[in-house]
Amino acid sequence: MILKNLFRNKTGENIQEFIRANKRHWRDIKGSSSNGYILMLFKNSVTNYVLAPRTVKSIEEETGCLPLAILNSFSFLFDSKKKIYQSFNINNFIYYKNYFYNISDIIKSFYLAIRFFWRRRSVDDLLKLEFKGIYIGDLVYDTILRNNAGLYTIDKIKWTYFKYFFIAYFQTIIYEKIFQRYDIKYIFCGLLIFIKWGIPARVADKHGAVVLIAKKNLMKNYKGLDVSEGQYRPRESDVNFLKKSEKVEADVDRYMSERFSGSIAEVDAMRSFKGKAGYDKKKLCETLGIEKDKPIVFIMAHAFSDGPHHSPTENLLFRDYYIWLVETIKYASRIKTVNWVVKPHPMSFKYKEEGAVEKLVALYGNANIHLAPGDFSTKNIKDFAHAIVTVQGKAALEFGCFGIPSVVASLAPYSGYGLAVEPKIKEEYFGILKNIGSISKLSKEQIKTAKVLSAIMFIYSRTDDALVHDLPTFRSEKEEEKWKHFYAVIKSYDRSRDGMYLRIKDLINLNFYKKYEYYEDKKNTGNYSGARRL
């Protein structure tokens, strides 16, 4: 195994070229441990090896803190990633697997996992599971769903899940030790869900470190916020600031026009809109064989294994996305005054869930529950939908911009802004479904709010990235081609002109939307492509 790791971590020629060219860009940035550390987690992808250190260097330059990178290896093993990080002048490392030497921690984690099973805990107990002052049960739950294809909900605790409990306990112990040893002020994360990302983020929050997410399509600073809240949920101060802007509505109108045409280079948009057929209400009714005089309500399914606990568990009306859809279809089947159309999630293929929604409709639906046609363009929803129902999907924002009301079953990114109907308990949720035919279209003020929130989620939170701007899409086996790209870009790189590097500084100072310019990328698609700091 050691020899295999040594071979796998060999530094290729393209990586060596990148390292030599990259070193000159970062020599002048010198943080100090006296100001605290910036913890950078590991993620095994070529792109992350370049983008994560760049992000951390921006934080270092702005705060004076010293980067501290975690390597997923033992200290005695050669790791090419270490050389890559060192080319960014990052020279302080934690060797994650060194913590595996501590037999007492392994035994303790094993004992805690056994004890959970021995007490015959229920799924509800799992979701409430807490260790060392942080909740870990929801992270275990979502990790089990993600790593077991075809598993969409957990109805009982099985021994096959034991390893996830062990890993969660063990990882919590490891990160507790890291935060006790180092004065960490910031932690840079790629995600905040699942065991791998959620536990270090929550341990960091417990110890007073600021949790940051920074990537091309999303940036968030959790300072002063609940680290368990959804990553797309904006700060109220940002919403209020953008409400005063005169250009937000025009930007959103143009963006939505391009998004609905399928010309936006985003996978979910292309799968929802590009190459799909146009349907008006008459055509849809004829295709599905439904009555034209009844309102049409769309049930927007989620990808079941896509981390259903983006929101704190106590703010979810149902245990997960699967249970929500089953219970919603069952109840909607009894409401004959409405035509219910279920729309599978456009990214279900990514999670190997094709056909799962169709099976639920066939199993639990009655004559008034219909599947959207396979060639149905989601953009048509704005033209004749009476309402949509979702847990916390983006569709509520998309179609809220056109006055379509929504009913949500969680603390969604847009909750609390008067945009969606937000039942607090299941009984209230079902009561709203029962009377959904009387729900009103959104007012002008609500539509304006929807556009502001859409601007944040779809437009202004996205940033031009000088390092990946023209990066082609490669298959995983073509990593060397990516290194060729990064080497070509880094030779002429100028961080003072890198919009991502500069906006991270604004993010740290909670000034993310105060200085922005939204622009068109005429070179490639002619579409809006991101925001640039002024």
Secondary structure by P-SEA (a helix, b strand, c coil): caaaaaaaacccaaaaaaaaaaccccccbbbbcccbbbbbbbbcccccccaaaaaaaaaaaaccbbbbbbbccccccccaaaaaaaaaccccccccccccccaaaaaaaaaaaaaaaaacccaaaaaaccccccccaaaaaaaaaaacccccccccccccaaaaaaaaaaaaaaaaaaaaaccccbbbbccccccccaaaaaaaaaabbbbbbbcccccccccccccccccccccaaaaaaacccccaaaaaaaaaaaaaacccccaaaaaacccbbbbcaaaaaaaacccccbbbbbbcccccccccccccccccccccaaaaaaaaaaaaaaccccbbbbbcccccccccccaaaaaaaaaccccccccccccccccccccccccccccccccccccccccccccccccccccccccccccccaaaaaaaaaaccccccccaaaaaaaaaaaaaaccccbbbbccccccccccccaaaaaaaaaaaaaccccccccaaaaaaaaaaacccccbbbbbbcccccccccccccc
